[in-house]
Amino acid sequence: MNATTRKQAPASQPASYEQAAAELEQLVQQLESGQMSLDDTLKAYARGSQLLRYCREQLQSVEQQVQILDGSELKPYADERSADD
């Protein structure tokens, strides 16, 4: 097993939305640095796509749960503290 193969191991599902978002942010920073090889850039882009899809799915799931809890109608969030000022 070489170093490249070991780098691919963390490509599993993230444990949480927050973990996925943090990993995605780290990948973006690495990509923006311009210091990655073409092969590593392609792998990072593929992983970023997986993480983005995971995050979107999690957000859609939460949105559906909110709709169920709020009578099937998603209402805009209003920060009550701002309204009181």
N, C-alpha and C positions, 0 to 999 in steps of 0.2 A: 504494500500500500504506500503510495507516494504522498507528498504534501498536498497536491491538488485534490486527491481522492479524500483525504482527511478533511479538507475545507468544505466539501460537499455535504458532510454528515449533518450539520445543523439545519438542513433544508426541510426539516419536519415542520408540522403545524405549530405555530406559536401557542404558548400557554394562555395568552390573553391578548386583547386588543392593544393594550398598552405596550406589551412586549413586541408585538408586530410593528407598531408605530415607531418604537425606539430603534428597532433593527432597520426599518425602512429609512429612517432619518440618517442612521450611520452609513447605510449603503449610498444614499444620495451624496453625503459628504465625501465618501471615497470616490464616487464617480466624478464629482466636481473637481476633485484634486488633480485629475489627469495623470495620476501616477500608476494607474493599473495597466496591465498588459491587455491586449485586445481580447484574449481568451477570458481573463478574469472579469473584464468589463462586460462581456456577453453573459457570463454566469451571474454577475451581480444584477444585471438588467433583468434576467429571467427570475431571479429570486425576488427582486423588487416587484415584479409583476404578480408573483404569487402572494406576496405580502399585501399588496394593494387590493387584490381580489378578496383576500381574507378580511381585511379591514372593511371593505364595502359590504361584504356579506354580514359581518357583525353589526354594522350600523343599520342595515336593512332589517335585521332580526329585532333589534331594539326598537326601531320605528314601528314595526308590526306589533310588538308587545305594548307600546304606548297607545297605539290605535285601539287595541283590544281593551285596554284599561280605561280609555277615554271615550268609549262608546263608538268605536269605528270612525271617529272623526279626528284627524290629527290637527290640533290647534297650535298656532304659533306660541312659542315660549315667550312669556313676558316676565321680566325680572321685576318682581313686586318692589324691591328696594329702590329701583330707579324711578318707579312711578310715585313713590312716597316723597321723593326729594323735591 
